[in-house]
Amino acid sequence: MIDDTHDPALTSWVESANDPGTDFPLQNLPFGRFRGASNEPWRIGVAIGDCVLDLAAAGLIDSQDMAALLAQGASRRRALRRALSQGLRHGSAERSRFEAALRPLAQVELGLPCDIGDYSDFYAGIHHATAVGKLMRPDHPLLPNYKWVPIGYHGRASSIVPSGTPIRRPCGQIKPAEAPQPWLAATRRLDYELEMGIVIGPGNALGEPIPIAQAEDHIFGFVLLNDWSARDLQAWEYQPLGPFLAKSFATTISPWIVTLEALAPFRAPYERPAADPQPLPYLDSPHNRAHGALDITLEVWLRTPAMRVPQRLMRSNLRDLYWTVAQLVTHQTVNGCNLRPGDLLGTGTVSGPGEDQGGSLLELTAGGRRPLNLSNGETRTFLQDGDTVILRAYCVREGLRRIGFGECAGTILPAREV
Ligand code: MN
């Protein structure tokens, strides 16, 4: 649903929001939580240019309960977006009230945008699934279920951290194929995964699946998500029940939830190759085929301790997912499992079709066999202590205002002695 809040000609009296390079112009208006000092409670805010608007101080909400805000349906979300857009526009009568509620982003701490009750991670990036599958099964990289059922596993919500939180290199059991038995050690194959996180809005009651026609009403918006992964731990532990300690030591998300409403102009058709099985009826709808995909450019950047500025490692697009976000929500609930406000669904690693478009080092280095040459002469197979990984995302389209997601960053700390 595109309306006047998406008009590319709109400008704000917050001058930094009119900078063509900003992630947070008037057309974006993403939600997050901030505080001025670590002993203060979190407050709900909206990013605008290089500032955050305190929603309660601006008179737009009367509670700091983000779950309650997420639980409100799409019509309330749209009304809030309209009030924000009108108040922040040039010429707004609300200007003085809003101006008093504005804080420079440089002066606040950003936390998790909401309390995350539950977290699952999917595997919807077919280029990732194919590339990783090839490393293990060169002849048939995709398992027979892949094109029928959105594959996922249940992740750990307690270790989801906001961007900027340092990531301690985890220890775990390691057993190379040729070793007679495993030992406990710090991972030597620490990796990232470039993903998007779906933040759930209202959600469903236990036992009541969400039909695909209603799935998008339950999506509040999206954050960047880095599913940090210890590949050597994973290789030894993953059979037969899937990832466990190789993933649960940390997951980083970006601080701003970009709403589905802000992304309305960046929808794209969802197409299956004619030779592939078409989605089962419960995962299919005319709307999903016409508009189910999202045209969002995704990037991974790396800064080693020897670099002054980060280097971009790859670029991909969320459009390339094999399943749409609506299909993931519907599939997660088809058995009656309930989703609650603030639950998080990871898409899975979003790689592009090219060899240089892998969304993890596992892919970019062919399982560690082909080191990556960095621009300053360094090489990497997997992450080293002190390395910083930064995920970025943005939407650009001819005739539209660019919007972005901010950063999802984390720096690797040395392992604790075990
Ligand atoms: Mn993942």
Boltz pocket constraint, residues with backbone or C-beta under 6 A from the ligand:
constraints:
  - pocket:
      binder: B
      contacts: [[A, 121], [A, 122], [A, 193], [A, 195], [A, 227], [A, 346], [A, 348], [A, 349]]
      max_distance: 6.0
